Amino acid sequence: MTTETASPAPMGADPGGGRLDGATRLGLYETMVLCRTFEEAILREYHADKGPGFDIGKGLIPGEMHLSAGQEPVAAGVCAHLTTDDALTATHRPHHLAIAHGMDLRAMAAEIFGRETGLGRGRGGHMHLFDPATHFSCSGIVAEGYPPALGQAFAFKRQGGGRIAVAVTGEGATNQGAFHESLNLAARWTLPVVFVVEDNDWAISVPRDAATAVKSNATRAVGYDIPGERVEGNEVEAVWAAAKRAVARARAGEGPSLVEVHTLRLWGHFEGDAQGYRPELAEVASYDPIPRYEQALRSAGILDDAAVERIAAETGQRVETAVDFAKNSPLPDPASATSYVFA
């Protein structure tokens, strides 16, 4: 099957020949702003009590923290075509995807803070968000989400009804055996699954070109006789269009697709990462996709100062309510440390 490598469509264009309506474009913007606002709040709370210096084990949110600022176009563009009845598996950098897929912000924040009211009663933390209400899961293991997505897609196919699974991973995971095994099995069984690769150029500190033989992981789809498409530019509407094609194919029973998005990691691999390995670091902020999309919507007459301020205020209130809920929730009882585990 021929592999398609896509450049961004003209802003506002619909792959069906029309144009995205203003409500859809505004919704994409609102989703991205909500994702960023949540992570800015987590960033603030994470660093608030790590000093003096930086002690990763201190504070209300101890341990590593992987934030997805800059990758919001992937979450907004893909999840716009999903319902919470569809399954989504994500990576160790999951917040944007969880939010775009409809996860409850309060339960999510509580889990990040390690509180009893969290999704996993505070046991999992930010890399292990499991939510039956939205069929969302993630893991700190590289490429781990691909095989479970196949299991979910297999069940959906047997049940009928058009539900699909989406498996998201980073470009570094495309060299893992689980990635290739999953593509092969999904193609062989014609499963309703969409594979999404977030190519942010860096697998921790290893540049893509130093580890991967191909320039685009979309070309790897050809080896499994499925469509592959790469989206350049980190533009949410181009992601939306590519995801629309892949999701429609899966829902129609035509099998899996692979969509790779050349996206951007604005911040470090983890909080505390000095990023000395990034020669382009000084330029990164200028590629922030949210202000760029905001400007496009302003030019189209969809946004103005009042709308931007309203959205910022509403999302800010939602996020701060979630953070306050988390901080005021109880910590798990130490006596329950062995509860909810397999013996």
Disulfide bonds with the S-S distance in Angstrom:
none
